[in-house]
């Protein structure tokens, strides 16, 4: 039987100064059925998967959108990837089209861009949209892309090269299944101009989508991509899509047999509350399925209701976003693990909204809008990804005859670096700002980390005593297992220290130290790895969370 206060020393011994139990709780468990613990220090992969994701989308690279990369489209072409590739084949031939597409993939993010993302934008993670056609000719058969399948022969090889390059810069990659067979929604970014969400209810499309996900999950596992932070099963599922959660069930089940540790991201289908309830049903402390993270998108640029709001009203509204998390986070043991990332957002407001403000206030309000979002996502989400990073370079615009109107030319002239849609522009103006901890110098990170470690023992004694005294005072005579709280505190404190020092440890470029962003699924992971069972596991979880908080407090982050 485990003694009161015995700790998972294989991990925490490097961070804890002693392993004695709280004096008020020198008891042994009355009913200890714990499993063997599997706790290890956070790995390189853990750090990239569960830190806060300060990121951007790389839209328009592997899934074309005409408004982002019009140079890939002929003058009379429709707006989808299928329209672009079909038109190019008809005009230039298959070989020339394949060469153009491969050049597009290869040159979309250049060396200077990677340095900017790391050094200036402090980007930790990229959300990379891809389509089923990106996976190669095998997955194009019996689809609208069959005639163009050879164009995509090397597309997946290019994606793998992108992932490896990102790894060299310490950047994680969220693989976003953006364009599914038939379309998860009716928009052109699903690959075609069909205008309908043809995936749902079509068994052949669903089967192909599942085959695609199995292929990608297997590739992630076999290629040892330590910087792939997750796989998104579907982008922007249409609202109330029939069979959406059955599709998720099937995909999660098959992927869990390939790699049950790979975080899986699901579209909320524009109903965050419903998606969180589903994720919570999967993210139990006893479940062996993959961690499920909900992807939600936040825009104020489309609906009539948003057009009726002033910029000031919208800025105020941002402060209450993600309220659906109430009652679904903060305690895996009680609520299960409700985890959200904001997979897309922008700094765009409609002209109807701007008309409700003075021109002289526009710049300040635009920055305030972006800052409000940055703060809120950092407070409540596991990460955020701006839409989007890159648009068409200026020299390529002049040849687009269909844009040769005065008004549209003026709009396009201001387009790069993207205005309210541009990660570059909004980063440079300060509208989008990274968390404070990512701005620290490595010398400062090291000093803060060391200071926190030196104060660890005193803080642990204080925090553990406060926990024990609170429960013993408010529930006199009731049995507890406070040693679990202390065990959890040591794990949490050590985890926070590891994440914060990871950039220096792994020699990733850039400044700053990371914080645990996907905290809910990280706590679930730690509970499962602790092997703890029974009615007092909550004390371990509370301890993990307290240890993390205490490290941040002592490090001043």
C-alpha positions in Angstrom: 0.0 0.0 0.0 1.3 3.4 -0.9 2.2 5.6 2.1 0.6 9.0 2.6 2.7 11.6 0.7 4.6 9.2 -1.5 5.1 10.9 -4.9 5.8 10.0 -8.5 9.5 10.7 -7.9 10.6 9.5 -11.4 9.4 12.9 -12.6 9.1 15.3 -9.7 12.4 14.5 -7.9 14.2 17.0 -10.1 11.9 19.8 -9.0 10.9 19.1 -5.4 13.1 19.7 -2.4 11.4 17.1 -0.2 8.7 14.5 -0.4 7.1 14.6 3.0 3.4 14.6 3.4 1.4 17.4 4.9 1.4 17.1 8.7 -2.4 17.3 8.9 -2.8 14.3 6.7 -0.6 11.5 7.9 -3.1 8.8 6.8 -3.1 6.0 4.3 -5.8 5.5 1.8 -8.8 3.5 3.1 -9.5 2.1 -0.3 -6.5 2.5 -2.6 -7.0 0.9 -6.0 -4.7 3.1 -7.9 -3.1 1.9 -11.1 0.6 2.2 -11.8 1.6 5.8 -12.6 3.1 6.7 -15.9 4.1 10.3 -15.2 7.1 11.6 -17.2 8.4 15.0 -17.7 6.6 16.8 -20.6 8.3 15.9 -23.9 9.2 18.1 -26.9 5.9 16.9 -28.5 3.9 17.6 -25.3 5.2 21.1 -25.2 4.2 21.9 -28.7 0.8 20.2 -28.5 -0.4 21.7 -25.2 1.2 25.1 -25.0 -0.8 28.2 -25.8 -1.1 28.4 -29.6 -0.3 31.9 -30.7 -0.8 31.5 -34.4 -2.1 32.2 -37.9 -3.7 30.3 -40.7 -1.7 29.7 -43.9 -4.8 30.1 -46.0 -4.6 29.9 -49.8 -1.6 27.6 -50.0 -2.9 24.0 -50.2 -6.5 25.0 -50.6 -6.9 27.9 -53.0 -9.3 30.8 -52.5 -9.5 33.4 -55.3 -9.6 36.4 -53.0 -6.4 35.3 -51.4 -4.4 34.2 -54.5 -6.0 35.6 -57.6 -2.8 35.0 -59.6 -3.7 31.2 -59.6 -7.0 32.0 -61.5 -7.7 32.9 -65.0 -9.8 36.0 -65.7 -13.2 34.3 -66.2 -12.6 31.6 -63.6 -14.9 30.8 -60.8 -13.6 31.0 -57.2 -12.8 27.4 -56.1 -9.6 25.3 -56.3 -11.4 23.0 -58.8 -12.2 25.9 -61.0 -8.7 27.2 -60.9 -7.0 23.9 -61.7 -9.4 23.0 -64.4 -9.1 26.3 -66.1 -5.3 26.2 -65.9 -5.2 22.7 -67.5 -7.5 23.8 -70.3 -5.4 26.9 -71.0 -1.9 25.8 -70.2 -1.9 22.0 -70.2 -1.4 19.4 -67.4 2.4 19.6 -67.2 2.5 23.4 -66.9 -0.4 23.5 -64.4 1.4 20.9 -62.2 4.6 23.0 -62.3 2.7 26.1 -61.4 0.9 24.5 -58.5 4.1 22.9 -57.2 5.9 26.2 -57.4 3.1 27.9 -55.5 3.3 25.3 -52.7 7.1 25.5 -52.5 7.4 29.3 -52.5 4.4 30.3 -50.4 6.4 30.6 -47.2 10.0 31.6 -47.7 12.9 31.7 -45.3 12.5 35.4 -44.5 8.8 34.6 -43.7 9.6 31.9 -41.2 12.0 34.3 -39.4 9.3 37.0 -39.3 6.8 34.6 -37.9 9.1 33.6 -35.1 11.0 36.8 -34.3 8.4 39.5 -35.0 5.0 37.8 -34.7 6.1 35.4 -31.9 4.1 32.7 -33.7 4.2 29.3 -31.9 1.8 27.4 -34.2 0.4 27.4 -37.7 -3.1 26.1 -38.8 -2.5 24.6 -42.2 -5.6 24.0 -44.3 -5.5 21.1 -46.8 -8.0 19.3 -49.0 -8.6 15.7 -49.8 -7.0 16.3 -53.2 -3.8 17.4 -51.4 -3.3 13.8 -50.4 -2.5 12.8 -54.0 -4.1 11.1 -57.0 -5.4 8.1 -55.1 -7.8 10.2 -53.2 -8.9 12.1 -56.3 -10.4 9.1 -58.0 -14.1 9.2 -58.6 -14.2 12.8 -57.5 -14.5 16.1 -59.4 -10.6 16.3 -59.1 -10.0 13.1 -61.0 -9.1 14.7 -64.3 -6.6 17.0 -62.4 -5.2 14.3 -60.1 -1.7 14.3 -61.5 -1.3 17.9 -60.5 -1.4 16.8 -56.9 1.1 13.9 -57.2 3.6 15.7 -55.0 1.2 17.8 -52.9 1.4 15.6 -49.7 5.2 15.5 -50.1 5.1 19.3 -50.1 3.0 19.3 -46.9 5.5 17.0 -45.2 8.3 19.3 -46.2 6.3 22.3 -44.8 5.9 20.5 -41.5 9.6 19.7 -41.3 10.6 23.3 -42.1 8.2 24.6 -39.4 9.9 22.2 -36.9 13.3 23.8 -37.6 11.8 27.1 -36.4 10.1 25.6 -33.3 6.7 26.1 -34.9 3.9 23.6 -34.4 1.4 22.7 -37.2 -2.3 22.0 -36.8 -3.4 20.0 -39.9 -6.8 21.3 -40.8 -8.9 19.1 -43.1 -10.4 22.1 -44.8 -11.8 20.8 -48.0 -13.7 17.5 -47.6 -15.3 15.3 -50.3 -18.6 16.9 -51.3 -17.9 19.8 -48.9 -18.6 20.1 -45.2 -20.2 23.4 -46.1 -21.3 25.1 -49.3 -18.5 27.6 -49.6 -15.8 27.6 -52.3 -13.1 26.9 -49.8 -14.4 23.4 -49.6 -12.8 22.9 -53.1 -15.7 23.4 -55.5 -18.4 25.9 -56.4 -21.2 23.4 -55.8 -22.7 25.7 -53.2 -24.0 22.7 -51.1 -22.5 20.8 -48.2 -22.5 17.5 -50.1 -20.5 15.5 -47.5 -23.4 15.0 -45.1 -25.7 12.1 -45.9 -23.5 10.9 -48.8 -21.9 7.6 -47.8 -19.3 7.5 -50.5 -18.1 11.0 -49.5 -18.1 10.1 -45.9 -16.1 6.9 -46.6 -13.5 8.9 -48.6 -13.3 11.5 -45.8 -12.6 8.7 -43.3 -10.0 7.2 -45.5 -8.3 10.6 -45.8 -8.2 11.0 -42.0 -6.8 7.5 -41.5 -4.1 8.2 -44.1 -3.1 11.5 -42.4 -3.2 10.1 -38.9 -1.0 7.2 -40.0 1.4 9.6 -41.7 1.7 11.7 -38.6 2.4 8.6 -36.5 4.9 6.9 -38.9 6.7 10.1 -39.8 7.3 11.0 -36.2 6.2 14.6 -36.7 6.8 15.8 -33.2 5.5 19.3 -34.1 2.1 18.3 -35.5 0.0 19.6 -32.7 -3.2 18.0 -33.9 -5.5 16.9 -36.7 -8.7 18.8 -37.4 -11.4 16.4 -38.6 -13.5 19.0 -40.4 -13.5 22.7 -41.0 -16.6 24.8 -40.6 -19.2 22.1 -40.7 -22.5 23.6 -41.8 -25.0 24.4 -39.0 -26.9 21.4 -37.8 -25.2 19.2 -40.3 -27.0 15.8 -40.3 -24.8 13.0 -39.1 -22.0 15.4 -37.9 -21.4 13.7 -34.6 -21.7 10.3 -36.0 -19.0 11.2 -38.4 -16.9 12.4 -35.5 -17.6 9.2 -33.6 -16.5 7.1 -36.5 -13.3 9.1 -37.2 -12.3 9.2 -33.5 -12.8 5.5 -33.1 -10.6 4.6 -36.1 -7.9 7.2 -35.3 -7.7 6.1 -31.7 -6.5 2.7 -32.9 -3.7 4.4 -34.9 -2.6 7.0 -32.3 -4.7 7.7 -29.2 -2.4 10.5 -28.1 -2.9 12.7 -31.1 -5.2 15.7 -30.2 -8.2 15.8 -32.5 -9.9 19.1 -33.3 -13.6 19.3 -34.3 -15.5 22.1 -35.9 -18.3 23.4 -33.6 -20.6 23.6 -36.6 -21.5 27.2 -35.4 -22.9 25.7 -32.2 -20.2 25.9 -29.6 -22.4 24.8 -26.7 -23.4 21.6 -28.5 -19.8 20.9 -29.6 -18.5 21.4 -26.1 -21.1 19.0 -24.7 -19.9 16.4 -27.2 -16.2 17.0 -26.4 -16.9 16.7 -22.7 -18.5 13.3 -23.3 -15.2 12.2 -24.8 -12.8 13.9 -22.6 -13.5 11.9 -19.4 -10.7 10.9 -17.0 -11.3 7.3 -17.7 -11.7 7.4 -21.5 -8.8 6.1 -23.6 -9.8 8.0 -26.7 -7.9 11.0 -28.1 -8.1 14.4 -26.5 -10.9 16.3 -28.3 -10.5 20.1 -28.8 -13.3 22.2 -30.2 -12.5 24.7 -32.9 -14.7 27.7 -33.0 -14.5 30.7 -35.4 -15.3 34.3 -34.4 -16.2 36.9 -37.0 -18.1 40.2 -36.8 -18.1 40.9 -40.5 -21.0 39.0 -42.1 -24.4 38.9 -40.3 -27.0 41.7 -40.4 -27.0 41.7 -36.6 -23.3 42.5 -36.5 -23.7 45.2 -39.2 -26.2 47.0 -36.9 -23.6 47.2 -34.1 -21.1 50.0 -33.6 -17.3 49.2 -33.2 -17.6 50.1 -29.5 -20.5 47.6 -29.0 -18.6 44.9 -30.7 -15.4 45.5 -28.7 -17.5 45.2 -25.5 -19.2 42.0 -26.9 -15.8 40.4 -27.3 -15.2 40.5 -23.6 -18.1 38.0 -23.1 -17.1 35.5 -25.8 -16.6 31.8 -25.0 -19.1 32.0 -22.1 -20.2 28.5 -23.2 -17.2 27.2 -21.3 -18.9 28.1 -17.9 -19.6 24.8 -16.2 -17.5 22.8 -18.7 -14.0 23.7 -17.6 -12.0 24.0 -14.4 -12.5 20.5 -13.1 -12.0 17.4 -15.2 -13.3 15.3 -12.3 -16.5 17.3 -12.1 -17.1 18.7 -15.6 -14.7 16.7 -17.7 -12.3 18.6 -20.1 -13.9 21.3 -22.1 -11.2 22.7 -24.4 -11.6 25.4 -27.1 -9.3 27.0 -29.6 -10.3 30.0 -31.8 -9.3 28.5 -35.2 -10.2 31.6 -37.1 -10.8 35.3 -36.3 -9.9 38.6 -37.9 -9.9 42.4 -37.3 -12.6 43.1 -40.0 -15.7 45.0 -39.3 -18.3 46.0 -41.8 -18.6 49.4 -43.3 -22.0 49.6 -41.7 -20.3 49.3 -38.3 -17.6 51.8 -39.1 -20.2 54.3 -40.2 -21.3 54.4 -36.6 -17.9 55.8 -35.6 -15.9 58.9 -36.6 -13.1 58.5 -39.1 -10.6 60.0 -36.6 -11.4 57.2 -34.2 -11.1 54.4 -36.7 -7.4 53.5 -36.2 -7.7 53.5 -32.4 -10.9 51.4 -32.5 -9.4 48.9 -34.9 -6.5 48.4 -32.6 -8.9 48.1 -29.6 -10.9 45.5 -31.4 -7.8 43.4 -32.1 -6.5 43.9 -28.5 -9.8 42.9 -27.0 -9.7 39.6 -29.0 -6.1 38.9 -28.1 -6.9 39.3 -24.4 -10.0 37.2 -24.5 -8.6 34.3 -26.5 -5.5 34.2 -24.2 -7.8 34.2 -21.1 -10.2 31.5 -22.2 -8.9 29.5 -25.2 -6.1 27.1 -25.7 -4.9 29.1 -28.7 -6.0 31.4 -31.5 -5.2 31.5 -35.2 -5.7 34.7 -37.2 -7.3 34.4 -40.6 -5.1 34.8 -42.5 -1.4 35.4 -43.1 -0.6 35.9 -46.8 -2.3 37.4 -49.7 -1.3 38.1 -53.3 2.0 40.1 -53.8 1.6 43.5 -55.4 3.4 42.7 -58.7 1.0 39.9 -59.6 -2.1 42.0 -59.4 -1.6 44.2 -62.5 -2.2 41.3 -64.9 -5.7 40.5 -63.5 -7.9 42.1 -66.1 -11.1 41.2 -64.2 -10.0 43.5 -61.4 -9.4 46.5 -63.7 -12.0 48.8 -62.2 -11.0 51.9 -60.3 -12.8 50.9 -57.1 -11.5 47.4 -57.0 -8.0 48.4 -58.0 -8.0 50.8 -55.1 -9.1 48.1 -52.7 -6.5 45.6 -54.0 -3.8 48.2 -53.9 -4.2 48.3 -50.1 -4.7 44.6 -49.8 -1.1 43.5 -49.1 -0.4 43.0 -46.2 -4.1 42.3 -45.9 -5.8 45.1 -43.9 -8.2 43.6 -41.3 -7.7 40.2 -42.8 -3.9 40.4 -42.6 -1.9 38.8 -39.8 1.1 40.9 -41.0 -0.7 44.2 -40.9 -2.5 43.6 -37.6 0.7 42.4 -35.9 2.7 45.4 -37.1 0.0 47.9 -35.9 -0.1 46.1 -32.5 -3.8 45.2 -32.9 -2.8 41.5 -32.5 -0.4 40.9 -29.6 1.2 37.7 -28.3 1.0 36.8 -24.6 3.5 38.7 -22.4 5.5 35.5 -21.7 6.4 35.2 -25.4 8.1 38.7 -25.4 10.6 38.0 -22.7 14.3 37.6 -23.5 15.8 34.2 -22.9 17.9 35.7 -20.1 14.8 36.9 -18.4 13.0 33.6 -18.9 16.0 31.8 -17.3 16.1 34.2 -14.4 12.3 34.0 -13.8 12.3 30.2 -14.0 15.3 29.9 -11.6 13.7 32.3 -9.1 10.5 30.3 -9.1 12.3 27.0 -8.6 14.2 28.5 -5.6 10.9 29.6 -4.0 9.2 26.3 -4.7 9.5 24.6 -1.3 8.2 27.6 0.6 5.3 28.1 -1.7 4.4 24.4 -1.8 4.2 24.2 2.0 2.0 27.3 2.1 -0.4 26.2 -0.6 -0.7 22.6 0.6 -1.2 23.7 4.2 -3.9 26.1 3.0 -5.7 23.3 1.1 -5.5 20.9 4.1 -6.7 23.5 6.6 -9.6 24.6 4.4 -11.1 21.2 4.0 -10.3 19.9 7.5 -11.9 23.1 9.0 -15.0 23.1 6.8 -15.5 19.3 6.9 -14.4 18.3 10.4 -14.1 14.6 10.8 -14.4 13.8 7.1 -11.8 11.6 5.5 -9.6 13.1 2.8 -6.4 12.1 1.0 -4.5 15.3 0.9 -1.3 13.6 -0.1 -2.9 13.4 -3.6 -3.1 17.2 -3.6 0.5 17.6 -2.7 1.5 15.0 -5.4 -0.5 16.9 -7.9 1.0 20.3 -6.9 4.5 18.9 -7.5 3.5 17.6 -10.9 1.8 20.9 -11.9 4.7 23.1 -10.7 7.2 20.9 -12.6 5.1 20.9 -15.7 4.8 24.7 -15.8 8.6 25.0 -15.3 9.3 22.6 -18.1 6.9 24.4 -20.6 8.4 27.7 -19.7 12.0 26.6 -20.2 11.3 24.5 -23.3 12.4 27.1 -25.9 15.9 27.3 -24.4 16.0 23.5 -23.8 15.2 22.6 -27.4 17.0 25.6 -28.8 14.0 26.9 -30.7 14.6 30.4 -32.2 12.8 33.4 -30.9 12.1 34.9 -27.6 9.9 34.0 -24.6 8.8 31.0 -22.6 5.7 29.0 -23.2 2.7 28.5 -20.9 0.3 25.5 -20.8 -2.5 26.8 -23.0 -4.6 23.7 -23.5 -4.9 23.3 -19.7 -8.1 21.2 -19.6 -6.9 18.4 -21.8 -3.4 18.6 -20.2 -5.0 18.1 -16.7 -6.9 15.2 -18.1 -3.7 13.7 -19.5 -1.9 14.1 -16.2 -4.8 12.5 -14.2 -4.8 9.5 -16.6 -1.0 9.2 -16.3 -1.1 9.4 -12.5 -3.0 6.1 -12.4 -5.1 7.5 -9.6 -8.5 6.0 -9.0 -11.3 6.5 -6.5 -13.2 9.4 -5.0 -10.2 11.6 -4.1 -8.7 12.0 -7.6 -10.1 15.5 -7.5 -7.5 16.4 -4.9 -4.7 15.4 -7.3 -6.3 17.5 -10.1 -6.7 20.5 -7.8 -3.1 20.2 -6.8 -1.9 20.1 -10.5 -3.8 23.3 -11.2 -2.5 25.0 -8.0 1.1 24.0 -8.8 0.8 25.5 -12.3 -0.7 28.7 -10.9 2.0 29.0 -8.2 4.8 28.6 -10.8 3.3 31.4 -12.9 2.9 33.6 -9.8 6.5 33.1 -8.7 7.8 33.6 -12.3 5.7 36.8 -12.7 3.9 35.5 -15.8 
